[in-house]
Amino acid sequence: MPEAKPLKIAVSGKGGVGKTTIAAALLLLMARQGRRVLAVDADPDANLATALGLDAAAQAAIVPIAKQAALIEERTGAKPNQFGQIFKLNPEVADIADKFAVKHNGVELLVLGAVPKGGGGCACAENVLIRSLVTDLVLYKNEALVMDMEAGIEHLGRATASGVDLMLLVVEPGQRSVDSARRILRLCGEIKLKNVKLVANKVNGPKDREFLAAALPGLEFLAFIPYTDELRRIDRNGLSVLAGAGPELGAIFQEILTKIEATP
């Protein structure tokens, strides 16, 4: 039988709902299965390295792609953080993941970093490089991919969305989280990204489940993760998500991955 297409998953949700935790758990579980796994931290408030278990020294050594001035100039022909320049719109990016990803616990981590926006949006060299890189990672790389995004889908366009197998939207039982989820769902609709599943985090009983089901009708919840101090202890102790997770939480993470893999 031909080898199955590697999973490409984007994870989004309001800040603080636990999307980075879920993204890290999926990455580590797939790495344990012996897969080639690429983690892309596309959230300006980058925390995926911590959730994967990198220590402070390893994290301090990571330079986000958006801050790699020499790389940006080499590939685009323009200096970063300068406007009004002429630069390549299709820079070479195929080797960037191999050269700049940090390997840990079987996962290769690439941190994109924040791109400054000016006026109605940034058409700067670093933005063009990152968009080209994301397109390459999603459409052409033969690794499983999990992209930890900010509360939106800024790095995805219509062409790139065609290569994403699943948008995993993480929510918690609160109105601000629901409002953010609805906005992300609208954006997904605009780029024709139709396969969206939800994970509910910090759920404290049936009323929380009922609230979310009523607020986001017609969508499939892959799991309801109970409110627990376990994840806070994991973060405080600097452990990877899976290294600190007990049997119950670990089983929930595995259930999420199993359901994703079963999705056509």
N, C-alpha and C positions, 0 to 999 in steps of 0.2 A: 504494500500500500504506500502511496506517496506520503511524505512527511506532512503533518498538519501545519497549517499556517500559524505562525506564532501570534499569540494574543497581543493586541494593542488596546490598552485601557487608559482612558483619561479620567481623573478623579477630581471632582470640584465640589464646592459648597462654601458657605459662609465661614469666615475665619473663626477658628475655635471649636468647630463642630466635631473635629476628629478626622478630617480627610487625610491628613498626613499619616496618622496612625494606621488607617485602613490601607493606604497606599503602601506603606512599609511592610505591613503584614502580608499583603499579596505578593510583594516582591520577594520577601524572604521565604515564603512558602514555595514559590515557583523555583527559587534557587536551590532549595532543599531537594527538589525533584530532579536536579541535575540539568535544568534548562539554562540556556544563555539568557540572562535577564539584564535589561537596561532600565535604570531608574532616571527619570528626568524631573528635576526640581524646577518647575516653571513658576513657582510662587515667589514674588519679590521678597516676602518674609520667609526665606528659605530655612526649613527645619527638618527636611527629609534625612539629612545626614545623621542628625541626632537619633531619629526614630530607627535608623538602620544600625545604630550602635557604634558609630565612629566616635573616637575620643576627641577631646578638645584640641589636641595637637594636630590630628589629622584634619579636623574641620578648619583650623586656622590656615592650613596649607592650601585649601581650595580657593582658586581664583575663578569667580563666575565668568562665563563666556563673554558677557556684556562688558566686563572690565578688562578683557584681554586686548589691550590697545594694539600691540604688535600684530596679533592674529587678525584683528578687524581690518587694520590697514593693509596687511598682506593679501587678504582674500577679497576685499572690496575696492582697494585702491584709494580709500579715503580715511581720514583720521576720525576717531570717535569724538562725540560731543561737539561736533562742529557742523553747522548747517550751511546750506547753499553749495555743497560740494557735488562734483560729478563722481559717481561710483558705479560699480558693477551691480546689476539687479539680480544676477544669478551667480553668486560666488560659489567657488568650489568648497564643499562642506563634507564630502563623503568620508574623510579621514578624521574628522574632529573628534567623534566619539572614541575612536581607538586611541587617539593621542592624549585626550584630556580627561577621560572618565577616571574616577577613583574607584578602585576595586576593594570591596569589603563584604565579608560574609557571603561570597558568591554573587554579589550584585555589583554591577558597574554603574556608578553614579555620575551624572552630568548635571551641573548646576548652571542654569541659564543666566540668572541675575536680572535685575530690574533695568529697564531701558527708560531713560527720561523722555517725557512727552512734552511737546511744545505745540501751542495753538490747538489745532484740530486733530493732532496726532503726529507721531514721529515717523518721518520717512528717512531717518538717519541711517548711517552705514551699519551701526550695531543692530538696529531693528531688522534691517534687510538680512543680515547674516543669521540672526536668530530664527527668523521666519523660514529661511531657506534650510537651516539645520533641522528644525522641527519637521518640515516636509520630508526631508531625507530620512529622518528617524522613523517616521510613521509609515511612509510609503515604500521604502526601499531596504531598510535594515532587516536582517533575518534573525532578530532576537525578539523575545517577548519584551514588551515595553509597558511600563506604567508611568504615566505623567501626572505628577502632583501639581495641580493648577491653582491659581488664585480663585477668588469668588467670581468666576466668569470663564470665558473660553478665548481669551485674547489671542493666544498663539495659534488657534485653529481657524482655518478658512474652509470654504466649500471643497476645494480640491483635497486638502489634508483630511477633512472629516470623512472622506470616502474610505480612508484607510483605518479609521478608528473602529474597532469592533464594538466598543461599549463606552458610554459615558456613565460613570458611577457617581451618583449624586448623593453626598452624605448630608443628612439633616438631623436636627434635634428638635424636640417638642417645644418650639417657641415661635412666635410670630415673625421675628426678624429672620430666623433661619428659613422659614417657609417663604417669606417675601423674596429672599435671595434665591431660593430654589426655583421659584416661579420665573424670576428674571433669567436665570441660567437656562431654564427650559425654553423660554422664548428665543434666546440666542441659538440654542441647539436647533430649533425649528427653522431659523433663518438660514442656517448653513446645511440643512437637510441631514442633520445627525439624529437619526430616529431611534436608535437602540439606547434607551436610557433606563437604567435601573436605580433603585434607591437602597441605601442602608441607613437605618435610623439608629442614632447613638444617644446615650444618656437617657434611655427610656426608663421611666420609673412607674411601671404598672399599666393596667389596661386603659386608663383614661388618656395617657400619653399616646398610646397606639391609636386610639379612636380619634384623637385630635389630628394626628398626622394623616391617617387614612382619609378623613373628611376634608382636610386642607389640600391634599394632593391626590385627588381621585383618579382612578384609572391607571395608576402606576404600580409596578411590582416592587415590593420591598423584599430584598434578598435576606435581610436579617434585622432583628431588633436587638441592639446591644444594650444590656441593662446599665443603669447608672452605677458606677463603681469607682472606688479610690485606687483600684489596682493599676490603672493606666497612669495615674498621677505618681504613684510610687515608682513605676518603671521609669518615667521621665526624670524624677528626682534623683534616681540612682544611676542615671546615664546608661541604662541598658537598652538593647534593641527591643523592639516591641515583642518579638516572640520569645526572647530569652527571659523576659520577666513575666510573661503571661502564664497564668495558671491553666489547668486542664479545661475549665469551662470556657474561658475566653479564647483559648487556643482552638477549641472545637468550633466556636462561632466563626472565627477567621477562616478555618478550613471549609466550613459550610458555605461561606460567601464565595470562595474560590471554586468550589465544586459546582455551585449553581451557575457561576459565570461560564465555566467550561462546558456546561450542559446547554447553554443558550445557543441556538442556531446562529 
